[in-house]
Amino acid sequence: MDLSIVPLLAILVSLAAVPLILMSSAKPNLREAWTVIAGLIKFSLVLTLLPGAIEGNSVELHLFDLAPGLPLALNADPFGVYFAVIASGLWIFTSFYSIGYMRGAGEKKQTRYFASFAVCLSATIGIAFSANLLTFILFYEMLTLATYPLVIHNEKREAINAGRKYLAFTLTAGLLLVAASAIIYHYTGNIEFTPGGVFGDIELPRNTMLVVFILFLGAVGVKAGIMPIHGWLPAAMAAPTPVSALLHAVAVVKSGVFAVTRMVGFIFGTDVMAAYGLNDILIVLAGATIILASLIAFAQDNLKRRLAYSTVGHLSYIVLGIALLTPLGMTGGIMHIAAHATMKITLFFCAGAIYVNLHRTEISNLNGIAKVMPWTMGAFVVGSMGLAGIPPINGFFSKWHIILGSLEGDMIIPVIVLIVSGLLNVGYFFPIIFRAYFKKGEGLESYGEASPFMVVPIVITATLSVLFGLFPNLFFNFYDIALLVGDSLFNGGTP
């Protein structure tokens, strides 16, 4: 394990941009330039950690001790670097997209928006590089608070209520996380994220272990959108669309499933999860969430809400893959973090472009829009196909591995859930595509595509979804890292 200040710099760079963004309030071009520059620097710093991560190496930095045995420390291990590459890379596209969206929609308080966005990305990278539960809690709560101004951005009653609901869910989850971490420290004296878990030879009574697991599950399951503690997520669609993309593809919910993986593989460990039957609880909750969220999505006429329930279901694909406790299932779950990120950010980008350009939010009003927004709807088709598991989009590759992981563990019900879910995905995405391409639209004669600031990121993220489906190791060796992380969790930290 190497020592380096790079993980800290990757966290701090967007925080350093916040005062520059605030001071540039009267100069929008300069303000947004700071955002883009910070994003590029952050991504570059994270990329310097990638070669070591591919080799299975970690970079650590001890900051200071809050108390003996309670350090604030960073550890850029392969899984953390994997997540950080996804979040920091997509922030660049979201930044450019936000410029087009915020200007095109005439949104107010744009300076607060860009500043809050920067803090969110610092918190997300902090979550990725947290070496232990204490550091993780700090950044997890920082992300909660930084996202609140984004959720309530337009300050209408719906947004304010959504913000209150968001805080009620996520702050309660934070308290559960503190309680669970304290209990873990009491019994093990260890809060470090350790491949294979922190328990070692320590055996707790079954009821005690179950209580600790439920506390952790409540803590990380909120942001992971596991039913029935998902309610804040559809409500948060009152936020601007780039914020929805942030919530669903880049930071908040991805931090939730990242935390689930840390909990399963690095706190409890696969052996403890299996011995106490804790993974069975996760499998049931994930399977139920996948099916129920897909069914609820059918009833949503609002495009963003349909996408929101799609997110709830697809987050549980990741949870399901992790809960299978098989190497292939773990690999598929980890790969779906990246796959879902590129596909879902594409779909939310499309929804935002449609809103800014056509001022339409309801699916029933999308007749014929593909004729005037062909690039946008082409990208929407790509994202929809990927989420349905149709090759060669990257969603197929990750789902294929989760299915193989189910068979590897001699479990057929998860396979059935995934097949049914794929059909349901087709069912709630196809009507949108059919309306856009095959129904006659009205009042579209004077319209074309949205701003290039919006359309170019849409096309790029859709293209990435295809490229990563065809070449899973392209650019970042995501597949190799997912395999490495999965193997390490079954071999006591040895890749």
MIDREN-107308 format. One line per 8 residues: for each residue x, y, z of C-alpha. Coordinates in Angstrom, 2 decimals. Layout:
<pts>
X/Y/Z; ...
</pts>
This chain:
<pts>
0.00/0.00/0.00; 1.45/3.34/-1.10; 1.24/6.74/0.57; 0.03/9.71/-1.49; -1.75/13.05/-1.15; -3.57/12.56/-4.47; -6.82/11.19/-2.94; -7.06/14.28/-0.72
-6.38/16.61/-3.65; -9.07/14.86/-5.69; -11.55/15.58/-2.91; -10.47/19.17/-2.32; -10.27/20.44/-5.89; -14.00/21.00/-6.33; -14.26/22.43/-2.81; -11.57/24.92/-3.80
-13.71/25.89/-6.78; -16.70/26.79/-4.60; -15.47/30.26/-3.46; -14.36/31.00/-7.03; -17.83/30.06/-8.30; -19.48/32.24/-5.66; -17.24/35.22/-6.40; -18.02/34.92/-10.11
-21.77/35.21/-9.64; -22.01/38.29/-11.87; -19.92/36.66/-14.62; -21.72/33.46/-15.71; -19.08/32.44/-18.25; -16.31/32.65/-15.65; -18.44/30.92/-13.03; -19.09/27.99/-15.30
-15.48/27.92/-16.43; -14.43/27.31/-12.81; -16.89/24.40/-12.69; -15.49/22.80/-15.84; -11.86/23.40/-14.84; -12.44/21.83/-11.42; -14.10/18.84/-13.08; -11.22/18.31/-15.48
-8.60/18.59/-12.72; -10.55/16.21/-10.46; -10.89/13.62/-13.22; -7.19/13.92/-14.08; -6.19/13.37/-10.45; -8.41/10.31/-10.17; -6.96/8.91/-13.41; -3.45/9.01/-11.92
-4.68/6.43/-9.39; -6.12/4.12/-12.05; -2.95/2.22/-13.11; -2.28/1.19/-9.50; -5.91/0.16/-9.01; -5.77/-2.04/-12.10; -2.78/-3.80/-10.52; -4.69/-4.26/-7.26
-2.77/-1.58/-5.36; -4.16/0.98/-2.93; -3.06/4.50/-2.01; -3.66/5.65/1.56; -3.40/8.87/3.51; -3.86/9.20/7.27; -5.27/12.61/8.08; -5.58/12.69/11.88
-7.14/10.82/14.81; -10.37/12.05/16.35; -9.59/9.74/19.27; -7.33/6.73/19.79; -8.38/4.07/17.31; -10.69/6.47/15.44; -8.74/7.91/12.52; -9.93/10.05/9.66
-8.14/8.38/6.79; -8.32/7.93/3.02; -7.69/4.78/1.05; -7.97/4.79/-2.74; -8.39/1.05/-3.20; -9.42/-0.49/-6.55; -13.15/-0.34/-5.76; -12.93/3.27/-4.60
-10.96/4.29/-7.69; -13.52/2.48/-9.90; -16.35/4.51/-8.35; -14.36/7.75/-8.40; -13.58/7.42/-12.13; -17.30/7.03/-12.88; -18.40/9.96/-10.70; -15.66/12.41/-11.68
-15.87/11.53/-15.38; -19.63/11.97/-15.61; -19.42/15.24/-13.65; -17.62/16.80/-16.61; -20.48/15.94/-18.97; -23.05/17.01/-16.40; -21.29/20.36/-16.00; -21.51/21.14/-19.71
-25.08/19.87/-19.83; -25.98/22.03/-16.83; -24.80/25.15/-18.64; -27.20/24.48/-21.49; -30.04/23.44/-19.20; -29.83/26.26/-16.65; -29.56/28.92/-19.33; -32.14/27.34/-21.62
-34.68/26.93/-18.82; -33.94/30.41/-17.41; -33.34/28.96/-13.96; -32.68/31.32/-11.05; -29.98/30.97/-8.39; -27.57/29.38/-10.84; -24.52/30.31/-8.74; -25.90/28.40/-5.75
-26.61/25.49/-8.07; -23.06/25.22/-9.43; -21.52/25.72/-5.98; -23.69/23.01/-4.42; -22.90/20.70/-7.31; -19.17/21.13/-6.65; -19.58/20.27/-2.96; -21.58/17.16/-3.90
-18.77/15.89/-6.08; -16.20/16.47/-3.34; -18.38/14.48/-0.97; -18.82/11.70/-3.52; -15.08/11.32/-4.08; -14.64/11.41/-0.29; -17.09/8.51/-0.02; -15.15/6.62/-2.69
-11.83/7.10/-0.91; -12.95/6.66/2.71; -10.70/4.18/4.50; -13.11/3.48/7.35; -16.63/3.94/8.61; -15.86/7.17/10.47; -14.51/8.91/7.37; -17.34/7.45/5.32
-19.97/8.87/7.69; -18.41/12.34/7.41; -18.63/12.41/3.62; -21.95/10.53/3.49; -23.60/13.25/5.58; -21.78/15.98/3.66; -23.35/14.63/0.48; -26.80/14.68/2.09
-26.53/18.32/3.14; -24.93/19.51/-0.11; -27.67/17.91/-2.20; -30.51/19.57/-0.29; -30.14/23.02/-1.98; -30.24/21.25/-5.33; -33.42/19.33/-4.53; -35.24/22.53/-3.44
-33.65/24.60/-6.22; -36.79/26.23/-7.65; -38.17/26.79/-4.12; -41.73/25.97/-5.12; -43.93/24.13/-2.64; -43.41/20.78/-4.36; -39.64/21.22/-4.24; -39.63/22.33/-0.59
-41.74/19.32/0.39; -39.45/17.04/-1.61; -36.45/18.54/0.17; -37.99/17.94/3.58; -38.77/14.36/2.65; -35.23/13.89/1.35; -33.72/15.17/4.59; -36.10/13.13/6.74
-35.05/9.93/5.00; -31.35/10.59/4.58; -30.59/12.21/7.96; -32.38/9.36/9.72; -30.26/6.98/7.66; -27.17/8.84/8.83; -28.12/8.29/12.47; -28.61/4.58/11.80
-25.17/4.47/10.20; -23.58/6.04/13.27; -25.33/3.54/15.55; -24.36/0.55/13.41; -20.75/1.72/13.20; -20.55/2.18/16.97; -21.81/-1.36/17.55; -19.29/-2.75/15.04
-16.47/-0.89/16.79; -17.65/-2.12/20.19; -17.53/-5.78/19.19; -14.56/-5.79/16.81; -12.46/-2.73/17.66; -12.16/-2.21/13.91; -13.92/0.22/11.58; -11.56/-0.14/8.62
-13.01/-1.27/5.30; -11.42/-4.71/5.08; -11.93/-7.09/2.13; -13.58/-10.15/3.63; -15.02/-8.22/6.59; -13.95/-7.02/10.03; -15.24/-9.88/12.19; -12.46/-12.42/11.68
-13.00/-15.15/14.28; -15.50/-13.07/16.28; -18.95/-14.67/16.45; -21.94/-12.64/17.61; -25.32/-14.00/18.70; -27.62/-14.31/15.71; -30.09/-11.69/17.01; -27.28/-9.21/17.65
-25.86/-9.70/14.17; -29.32/-9.32/12.69; -29.87/-6.02/14.51; -26.53/-4.67/13.31; -27.29/-5.73/9.75; -30.75/-4.12/9.80; -29.23/-0.88/11.10; -26.69/-0.89/8.29
-29.32/-1.83/5.75; -31.54/1.04/6.84; -28.57/3.39/6.73; -27.34/2.60/3.22; -30.60/1.26/1.77; -32.21/4.72/1.75; -29.77/6.12/-0.78; -29.70/2.78/-2.61
-33.46/3.12/-3.17; -34.39/-0.24/-1.65; -38.14/-0.54/-1.08; -39.87/0.41/1.16; -37.37/3.14/2.11; -37.17/4.62/-1.39; -39.92/7.23/-1.08; -37.69/10.29/-1.17
-36.31/9.41/-4.60; -39.37/9.89/-6.86; -40.31/12.99/-4.84; -36.89/14.50/-5.56; -37.83/14.70/-9.25; -39.07/18.21/-8.42; -35.43/19.23/-8.80; -33.95/20.46/-12.12
-33.11/17.63/-14.51; -29.31/17.89/-14.13; -29.89/17.37/-10.40; -31.99/14.31/-11.22; -29.06/13.06/-13.28; -26.79/13.74/-10.29; -29.14/11.92/-7.92; -29.69/8.91/-10.19
-26.49/8.39/-12.11; -23.50/10.12/-10.57; -23.56/10.71/-6.84; -26.37/10.07/-4.38; -27.92/6.72/-5.27; -24.62/5.42/-6.60; -23.13/6.26/-3.22; -25.93/4.15/-1.76
-25.14/1.03/-3.79; -21.42/1.67/-3.31; -22.15/1.66/0.43; -24.13/-1.59/0.15; -21.11/-3.20/-1.47; -18.80/-1.85/1.24; -21.21/-3.19/3.88; -21.50/-6.66/2.37
-17.92/-7.21/1.28; -15.83/-4.99/3.54; -17.71/-4.90/6.88; -19.64/-8.15/7.24; -17.77/-10.18/4.64; -19.16/-12.90/2.41; -18.61/-15.67/4.98; -20.54/-13.87/7.73
-23.30/-12.84/5.31; -23.76/-16.48/4.27; -23.38/-18.00/7.74; -26.11/-15.80/9.23; -28.34/-15.85/6.13; -28.12/-12.06/5.82; -27.73/-12.20/2.07; -31.11/-13.92/1.79
-32.73/-10.79/3.26; -30.99/-8.66/0.65; -31.97/-10.99/-2.19; -35.66/-10.88/-1.21; -35.69/-7.09/-0.81; -33.77/-6.53/-4.05; -35.94/-8.92/-6.04; -39.16/-7.37/-4.72
-37.85/-3.86/-5.42; -36.90/-4.76/-9.00; -40.37/-6.08/-9.84; -42.48/-3.58/-7.88; -40.58/-0.52/-9.11; -40.95/-1.70/-12.70; -44.70/-2.18/-12.26; -45.11/1.26/-10.67
-43.13/2.81/-13.55; -45.92/1.76/-15.95; -48.38/4.06/-14.16; -46.22/7.20/-14.45; -47.09/9.60/-17.23; -44.47/12.09/-16.11; -41.24/11.16/-17.90; -38.90/11.92/-15.01
-41.02/9.96/-12.54; -41.03/6.94/-14.85; -37.26/7.22/-15.05; -37.11/7.58/-11.27; -38.91/4.29/-10.66; -36.71/2.69/-13.30; -33.75/3.84/-11.21; -35.23/2.32/-8.06
-35.46/-1.03/-9.84; -32.03/-0.91/-11.42; -30.25/0.01/-8.23; -31.53/-3.28/-6.86; -29.92/-5.11/-9.78; -26.66/-4.00/-8.21; -27.81/-4.99/-4.73; -28.97/-8.37/-6.04
-25.65/-9.04/-7.76; -23.76/-8.27/-4.56; -26.16/-10.30/-2.40; -25.69/-13.46/-4.46; -22.28/-13.87/-2.79; -20.78/-15.41/-5.90; -17.75/-14.04/-7.79; -19.68/-13.63/-11.05
-22.65/-12.05/-9.30; -20.35/-9.63/-7.49; -18.64/-8.76/-10.77; -21.99/-8.16/-12.47; -23.24/-5.98/-9.62; -20.09/-3.86/-9.65; -20.20/-3.57/-13.45; -23.82/-2.42/-13.31
-22.76/0.58/-11.22; -20.92/1.89/-14.28; -23.44/0.60/-16.83; -26.45/2.13/-15.11; -24.57/5.40/-14.66; -23.99/5.97/-18.39; -27.42/4.72/-19.44; -29.49/6.55/-16.86
-27.62/9.83/-17.15; -28.33/9.63/-20.90; -32.05/9.20/-20.29; -32.27/12.05/-17.78; -30.26/14.27/-20.10; -32.81/13.46/-22.81; -35.71/14.30/-20.50; -34.11/17.65/-19.66
-33.48/18.49/-23.31; -37.12/17.74/-24.13; -38.28/19.96/-21.28; -36.02/22.92/-22.10; -36.69/22.70/-25.84; -40.35/21.70/-26.03; -41.55/22.41/-22.47; -43.09/18.94/-22.33
-42.86/16.70/-19.28; -45.61/14.13/-19.82; -45.13/11.00/-21.90; -48.59/11.44/-23.42; -47.36/14.70/-25.00; -44.27/13.28/-26.70; -45.91/12.28/-30.00; -43.63/12.79/-32.99
-40.75/14.48/-31.17; -38.15/12.21/-32.77; -38.62/14.10/-36.05; -37.45/17.38/-34.53; -35.04/15.96/-31.91; -33.49/12.95/-33.68; -30.18/12.95/-31.81; -31.88/13.21/-28.44
-34.37/10.44/-29.12; -31.72/8.25/-30.74; -29.76/8.47/-27.51; -32.96/7.74/-25.57; -33.40/4.53/-27.56; -29.84/3.48/-26.72; -30.34/4.06/-22.99; -33.69/2.28/-23.00
-32.31/-0.74/-24.85; -29.43/-0.98/-22.41; -31.65/-0.87/-19.35; -33.81/-3.59/-20.87; -30.67/-5.72/-21.22; -30.53/-5.73/-25.01; -27.02/-6.20/-26.49; -24.66/-4.63/-27.35
-25.39/-1.88/-24.77; -23.43/-2.17/-21.52; -26.54/-3.03/-19.50; -26.60/-6.43/-21.19; -23.03/-7.23/-20.12; -23.62/-6.50/-16.42; -27.00/-8.29/-16.32; -25.48/-11.30/-18.07
-22.94/-11.61/-15.28; -25.59/-11.27/-12.58; -27.53/-14.10/-14.24; -24.36/-16.20/-14.42; -23.74/-15.39/-10.76; -27.21/-16.65/-9.90; -26.56/-19.91/-11.71; -23.12/-20.11/-10.11
-24.88/-20.10/-6.74; -27.58/-22.56/-7.91; -30.30/-19.91/-7.54; -32.97/-19.84/-10.22; -35.42/-17.30/-8.75; -33.06/-14.32/-9.27; -32.73/-15.40/-12.92; -36.53/-15.34/-13.29
-36.67/-11.91/-11.62; -34.10/-10.53/-14.04; -35.89/-11.95/-17.10; -39.27/-10.62/-15.97; -37.70/-7.26/-15.17; -36.15/-7.06/-18.63; -39.58/-7.59/-20.18; -41.09/-4.96/-17.89
-38.34/-2.53/-18.92; -39.31/-3.05/-22.54; -42.93/-2.55/-21.53; -42.48/0.87/-19.95; -39.84/2.22/-22.34; -41.32/1.07/-25.67; -44.46/3.29/-25.47; -42.23/6.36/-25.12
-40.18/5.39/-28.17; -43.31/4.44/-30.15; -44.92/7.81/-29.47; -41.77/9.69/-30.41; -41.21/7.87/-33.70; -44.56/6.58/-34.94; -47.26/8.97/-33.72; -47.98/12.30/-35.36
-47.00/15.28/-33.28; -48.57/18.71/-33.15; -47.04/22.15/-32.73; -43.49/20.98/-33.48; -42.93/22.72/-36.81; -40.65/25.48/-35.50; -38.54/23.30/-33.18; -35.21/21.50/-33.56
-32.63/20.05/-31.20; -31.75/21.66/-27.89; -28.52/23.58/-27.27; -25.27/21.84/-28.28; -24.26/22.16/-24.60; -27.01/19.62/-23.95; -27.05/17.51/-27.09; -23.31/16.78/-27.24
-23.17/15.30/-23.69; -26.28/13.27/-24.51; -24.66/11.77/-27.60; -21.37/11.13/-25.78; -22.92/9.29/-22.83; -25.10/7.22/-25.18; -22.03/6.37/-27.26; -20.12/5.38/-24.11
-22.98/3.03/-23.21; -22.49/1.25/-26.53; -18.69/1.26/-26.42; -18.56/-0.13/-22.88; -21.02/-2.82/-23.95; -18.77/-3.86/-26.82; -15.47/-3.32/-25.03; -15.94/-3.57/-21.23
-12.27/-2.78/-20.57; -12.17/0.23/-22.88; -10.27/3.24/-21.47; -10.52/2.35/-17.77; -10.32/-1.45/-17.44; -13.61/-1.46/-15.55; -14.14/-5.18/-16.13; -10.69/-6.13/-14.84
-11.19/-4.00/-11.73; -14.65/-5.50/-11.09; -13.19/-9.01/-11.37; -10.32/-8.07/-9.08; -12.58/-6.55/-6.42; -14.98/-9.50/-6.57; -12.15/-12.02/-6.22; -10.60/-10.11/-3.30
-13.82/-10.34/-1.31; -13.68/-14.13/-1.50; -9.97/-14.45/-0.83; -9.47/-12.40/2.31; -8.26/-9.32/0.49; -5.90/-11.10/-1.90; -6.80/-10.40/-5.56
</pts>
